[in-house]
């Protein structure tokens, strides 16, 4: 399940998955897997909090971190 709204917000603001990975101090590949629904686990609350606070303060959590099923 991917984060379509978060990905759209990233695109509109020019934020990269590398920037999110640097913020959360994780590998870029891990961030990409989370964003694109490759792994079942989503973001933990503290991760979502940091992402929202630093990059997307104008968005609601419910909007940014809703997960959508991958379309095959």
N, C-alpha and C positions, 0 to 999 in steps of 0.2 A: 504494500500500500504506500503510495507516494504522497508527498506534500506538494500538491499542485499549486495551492495558493502561495505557499512560501516560495516556491520556485518562480512563480510569476512576479511576486514582490521583489525577489532578488534581481530578476531580469530588468524590471522597470527602474530599479535604483542602481544597476550596474554592480551588484554585489556578487562575488564569486564564491564557489564552494571552498576554495582555498582560504578565503578570508574567514569564513565560518570555522573551518578546521583550525586555523591559527588562533582564533578567539577561544575555542574550546580545547586547544592543545591536544588535538588528535590528528591522525593521518588524514590526508585529503581523500584517500580511497574510502576510508571509513565514513567520512562525511557524505561523499557521493552515494555510497550504498544506502545510507539512511534516507537521504533526500529522495532517491529514486525507488525506494521500496524493495531493494534487493535483500535486505535483512528484515526479519519480522519485528525486531525491537525498534521502537521509535525513539524520539528524544526524551530524555529524563527532564523533570521539571526544571532543575537548575540549569540545564543546557538551554531549554526553551527560554527561560528567564534572561539569560545572558544575550542570546540572539535577539530577542525582542528589545531589550533595553539598549543595546549598542547600535543595532542596525535598523530596527523597525518600531520605534516607540509609538508611531501613529496608528499602528494596527492592533486589533484585538487578538488575544491568544486563540480564541475559538476560530477565528478566521485563518490565522497563519498556520496553526498546527493541526487542522483537520486532515485526516488521511483519506485518500481516495484509492479505490481499487485500480490496479493496473488494467489497461485495456489490451487484450491480446490480439 
